[in-house]
Amino acid sequence: MKTLTPAERLIVAADFKPDGEHYGSTICRRRDEVHHKVLALAESLRGTGVILKVNSALRACGYGLIDEIHSRGLKVFADLKLFDISETLSTDGALIRETKPELLTTVCVAGVAAMRALKAELPDTEVLGVTVLTSLNDTNTRAMFVCTTEEAVIRFAHIAENAGLDGLISSPKEVEALRAEFGIVLSLNTAGMRPTWAIVPGDDQNPERIMTPAKAIKAGADRIVVGRPIVRAANPYDAVMRTIEEIAAAVA
């Protein structure tokens, strides 16, 4: 993996929910509204060098959204969390390949064969395996996987490695254990970022698995994913630059 600049270490999650906002004199359809919001954010972050993550908006608006974000000078993280049998994931990879997203997610519980089939279709995209969602805790993982959260993360990480994936998605809490286990073989990408200067109303993240951007980078994360603290800020551009500065200080 090449050396990343502080800006390249920041993934901004463009996870917008439709709320019936007016654009001009009409109320847009929900998909049109979210499409507008994603591209407005992309335009505002043009030239920053960060990566824009799209999830629900990509499923709603189609893969052409990747091209539209690329045209605004930003790299794209297609956070589709693909999960299916080998044949279907192979087809998914073939269909998304022409849009050339820089990053793409699959779910580790899909298994080695399915994830390997996906990666085979996407040699130029960094394919990341989602381990355990950041909203889950030990009670959840014991019920689902009969182990602690960290044990489940490590277990799924080995599956991703065996499938030939390029990296992982986890909470920042597991980064040190993952780095110790895998060294630099897999890129480590962490969600659940909560800067000290941000308050997220109705936060749904497990408070035991969140971390500040600086602490996550110092723990060994290659990239961090920041969503609501940036997209809900009064000025997302300023929030992005503040986060990049925090990352730069952490790697100095």
Backbone torsions as a table, in degrees:
resi	resn	phi	psi	omega
1	MET	NA	131.7	-178.2
2	LYS	-70.2	160.0	177.0
3	THR	-67.3	132.0	-177.5
4	LEU	-99.0	141.3	172.1
5	THR	-74.6	163.3	176.0
6	PRO	-53.9	-39.5	179.7
7	ALA	-66.3	-38.9	-179.8
8	GLU	-70.0	-14.7	177.1
9	ARG	-83.5	-8.4	-177.7
10	LEU	-104.5	122.1	173.3
11	ILE	-107.8	121.4	179.2
12	VAL	-97.8	121.1	-177.5
13	ALA	-84.9	110.2	179.0
14	ALA	-88.2	62.0	-177.2
15	ASP	-96.1	86.0	-177.1
16	PHE	-100.0	140.8	175.1
17	LYS	-108.4	135.3	-179.5
18	PRO	-66.2	139.6	179.2
19	ASP	-135.3	16.1	175.6
20	GLY	77.6	27.0	179.6
21	GLU	-66.2	151.2	178.1
22	HIS	-90.8	137.8	170.6
23	TYR	-127.1	110.8	-172.7
24	GLY	72.7	-132.4	-175.0
25	SER	-104.1	3.9	-176.6
26	THR	-125.0	159.1	172.7
27	ILE	-92.9	121.5	-177.3
28	CYS	-72.5	156.2	168.0
29	ARG	-62.5	157.1	-176.8
30	ARG	-56.8	-44.2	-179.7
31	ARG	-64.5	-40.4	179.6
32	ASP	-64.7	-38.9	179.9
33	GLU	-62.5	-47.9	-179.5
34	VAL	-66.3	-40.1	176.9
35	HIS	-56.9	-45.5	178.9
36	HIS	-61.1	-44.1	-176.9
37	LYS	-65.4	-41.9	179.8
38	VAL	-62.4	-46.6	-177.7
39	LEU	-70.6	-32.4	175.9
40	ALA	-64.8	-41.0	177.1
41	LEU	-64.9	-44.8	179.2
42	ALA	-58.4	-43.1	179.3
43	GLU	-63.3	-40.3	-178.5
44	SER	-69.5	-22.5	-178.2
45	LEU	-102.9	7.3	178.5
46	ARG	-55.0	132.1	176.9
47	GLY	88.1	-5.6	-178.7
48	THR	-79.7	-26.4	-179.2
49	GLY	88.0	4.8	180.0
50	VAL	-81.9	170.1	177.1
51	ILE	-103.3	136.9	179.2
52	LEU	-102.9	125.3	179.4
53	LYS	-96.8	130.5	175.7
54	VAL	-125.1	138.0	-175.0
55	ASN	-128.4	-93.0	-179.5
56	SER	-58.4	-39.1	-179.7
57	ALA	-60.8	-35.9	-179.6
58	LEU	-69.0	-40.1	177.5
59	ARG	-66.6	-35.3	-177.3
60	ALA	-78.7	-37.8	-171.4
61	CYS	-100.3	-15.0	178.4
62	GLY	95.7	165.4	-174.7
63	TYR	-67.3	-16.0	176.3
64	GLY	-60.5	-21.2	177.8
65	LEU	-62.0	-32.4	177.8
66	ILE	-61.8	-44.7	178.3
67	ASP	-61.8	-39.4	-178.9
68	GLU	-66.6	-37.3	177.4
69	ILE	-70.6	-42.7	176.4
70	HIS	-56.8	-38.7	-178.0
71	SER	-65.6	-15.7	176.8
72	ARG	-98.1	13.2	171.5
73	GLY	82.6	14.5	-178.9
74	LEU	-111.4	148.3	171.6
75	LYS	-78.8	158.7	-172.7
76	VAL	-123.7	133.8	172.5
77	PHE	-108.7	106.7	178.7
78	ALA	-85.6	95.1	-174.2
79	ASP	-88.0	64.8	-174.6
80	LEU	-85.2	-15.7	-179.5
81	LYS	47.6	54.0	-175.4
82	LEU	-63.4	135.6	-176.0
83	PHE	-150.3	111.1	179.4
84	ASP	-173.0	-171.1	178.5
85	ILE	-75.2	168.7	-175.1
86	SER	-56.0	-46.2	-177.0
87	GLU	-62.2	-41.0	-179.2
88	THR	-69.5	-42.6	179.1
89	LEU	-66.8	-32.6	174.1
90	SER	-63.0	-43.2	177.7
91	THR	-64.5	-42.9	176.9
92	ASP	-56.3	-45.2	179.9
93	GLY	-62.7	-42.1	180.0
94	ALA	-64.0	-36.3	-177.4
95	LEU	-75.6	-31.5	-177.7
96	ILE	-91.9	-12.5	-173.2
97	ARG	-58.4	-39.5	-174.6
98	GLU	-67.7	-19.2	178.9
99	THR	-86.0	-12.7	173.1
100	LYS	54.1	54.7	173.2
101	PRO	-66.6	141.9	-179.3
102	GLU	-70.9	-33.4	-179.7
103	LEU	-132.5	149.0	178.9
104	LEU	-149.8	143.0	177.4
105	THR	-109.7	145.7	166.9
106	THR	-126.2	173.2	-178.2
107	VAL	-109.3	127.9	-172.6
108	CYS	-59.8	-27.6	179.7
109	VAL	-68.5	-7.4	174.2
110	ALA	-64.8	-25.6	176.8
111	GLY	96.6	165.3	-173.8
112	VAL	-61.3	-50.0	-174.3
113	ALA	-61.7	-44.7	-178.5
114	ALA	-66.5	-43.8	-179.2
115	MET	-68.3	-34.7	177.3
116	ARG	-65.2	-38.6	178.5
117	ALA	-65.3	-38.4	177.8
118	LEU	-64.5	-50.0	-177.8
119	LYS	-61.8	-34.2	-179.9
120	ALA	-60.9	-28.7	179.1
121	GLU	-84.3	-11.1	-172.1
122	LEU	-130.6	62.4	-177.3
123	PRO	-64.3	-24.7	-176.3
124	ASP	-100.9	3.1	178.5
125	THR	-110.7	137.6	176.4
126	GLU	-78.7	109.6	-177.4
127	VAL	-95.6	125.6	-175.1
128	LEU	-112.6	138.0	177.2
129	GLY	-95.9	124.9	176.6
130	VAL	-78.8	123.7	-178.1
131	THR	-86.8	-85.9	179.6
132	VAL	-125.7	126.4	-178.1
133	LEU	-55.0	144.5	-174.9
134	THR	-69.8	-12.0	178.3
135	SER	-82.3	-12.6	-174.5
136	LEU	-88.6	154.8	178.3
137	ASN	-127.4	-175.1	-176.8
138	ASP	-61.1	-36.7	178.5
139	THR	-60.3	-43.1	179.2
140	ASN	-64.7	-47.5	-175.2
141	THR	-71.2	-30.8	175.3
142	ARG	-65.7	-37.6	179.4
143	ALA	-70.0	-36.4	-175.6
144	MET	-91.5	-38.8	-171.4
145	PHE	-122.9	0.7	178.3
146	VAL	57.7	44.4	176.7
147	CYS	-164.4	171.6	178.1
148	THR	-72.3	169.4	178.2
149	THR	-59.4	-48.4	-178.0
150	GLU	-63.8	-40.2	178.0
151	GLU	-63.1	-39.0	178.3
152	ALA	-66.2	-41.9	178.8
153	VAL	-59.8	-46.8	-179.8
154	ILE	-64.6	-40.7	179.7
155	ARG	-60.6	-48.1	-179.2
156	PHE	-69.0	-32.1	178.4
157	ALA	-62.7	-38.5	177.4
158	HIS	-65.7	-36.3	177.0
159	ILE	-64.0	-42.2	178.6
160	ALA	-63.4	-41.8	178.7
161	GLU	-62.4	-44.3	179.9
162	ASN	-63.8	-27.9	179.6
163	ALA	-82.4	-6.0	179.6
164	GLY	80.9	22.1	177.6
165	LEU	-71.4	167.6	-174.8
166	ASP	-94.6	-23.3	-176.4
167	GLY	-169.5	-172.9	-173.7
168	LEU	-133.3	156.7	167.8
169	ILE	-116.1	128.1	177.0
170	SER	-149.7	-179.8	169.8
171	SER	-81.7	161.4	179.9
172	PRO	-65.2	-22.6	-177.0
173	LYS	-62.1	-29.4	-177.4
174	GLU	-92.7	-1.0	-172.6
175	VAL	-61.2	-45.7	-177.7
176	GLU	-61.4	-42.6	179.3
177	ALA	-65.2	-39.6	179.2
178	LEU	-66.8	-41.8	179.7
179	ARG	-64.1	-40.2	178.7
180	ALA	-65.4	-35.5	-177.0
181	GLU	-78.7	-38.1	-170.5
182	PHE	-117.2	-5.4	-178.5
183	GLY	60.2	-129.3	-179.0
184	ILE	-106.1	15.1	-178.3
185	VAL	-64.4	-39.5	-178.5
186	LEU	-118.0	138.7	173.7
187	SER	-73.3	143.3	-178.7
188	LEU	-110.7	119.1	-174.5
189	ASN	-124.2	121.7	-169.7
190	THR	-116.6	133.4	172.0
191	ALA	-98.2	-170.4	179.1
192	GLY	72.2	34.9	179.1
193	MET	-86.1	131.7	177.3
194	ARG	-136.6	94.9	177.8
195	PRO	-59.9	152.8	-179.4
196	THR	-63.6	-23.5	-176.0
197	TRP	-90.3	1.7	-176.2
198	ALA	-116.2	142.0	173.0
199	ILE	-121.4	127.0	-179.3
200	VAL	-109.4	105.5	178.7
201	PRO	-59.8	137.0	178.5
202	GLY	62.8	34.7	-175.9
203	ASP	-56.8	129.5	-177.8
204	ASP	-104.0	8.9	179.0
205	GLN	-83.1	148.6	174.7
206	ASN	-68.3	114.5	-174.7
207	PRO	-60.4	-20.6	179.1
208	GLU	-79.6	-10.0	-175.9
209	ARG	-119.6	14.4	177.2
210	ILE	-99.9	166.6	-177.4
211	MET	-161.2	160.0	174.5
212	THR	-77.5	157.7	177.9
213	PRO	-54.8	-45.1	-178.1
214	ALA	-61.7	-45.1	-179.3
215	LYS	-64.6	-38.5	179.6
216	ALA	-65.0	-42.9	178.9
217	ILE	-64.4	-44.3	179.6
218	LYS	-65.5	-28.4	178.4
219	ALA	-73.2	-17.6	177.5
220	GLY	123.3	6.9	178.8
221	ALA	-68.6	137.9	174.6
222	ASP	-79.8	-42.4	178.8
223	ARG	-136.2	153.6	174.7
224	ILE	-122.1	147.1	177.8
225	VAL	-107.2	121.2	178.9
226	VAL	-123.0	123.4	-178.0
227	GLY	-111.3	-94.2	-172.4
228	ARG	-55.8	-38.3	177.7
229	PRO	-57.6	-25.6	178.4
230	ILE	-95.8	-52.9	-172.1
231	VAL	-69.9	-22.5	177.3
232	ARG	-96.4	2.9	178.0
233	ALA	-70.4	154.8	177.9
234	ALA	-58.9	-35.4	177.6
235	ASN	-135.1	96.2	-177.8
236	PRO	-57.0	-36.0	179.4
237	TYR	-60.7	-46.6	179.4
238	ASP	-62.6	-38.8	178.9
239	ALA	-65.1	-38.3	177.0
240	VAL	-63.4	-48.0	-178.1
241	MET	-64.1	-36.0	177.5
242	ARG	-65.0	-39.1	179.5
243	THR	-69.7	-41.0	177.6
244	ILE	-61.0	-40.4	177.2
245	GLU	-62.6	-39.8	178.7
246	GLU	-65.2	-39.8	177.2
247	ILE	-64.7	-46.2	-179.2
248	ALA	-59.2	-40.9	179.3
249	ALA	-66.7	-34.4	-177.8
250	ALA	-71.4	-29.4	-178.3
251	VAL	-95.7	-6.1	-177.5
252	ALA	-67.4	NA	NA
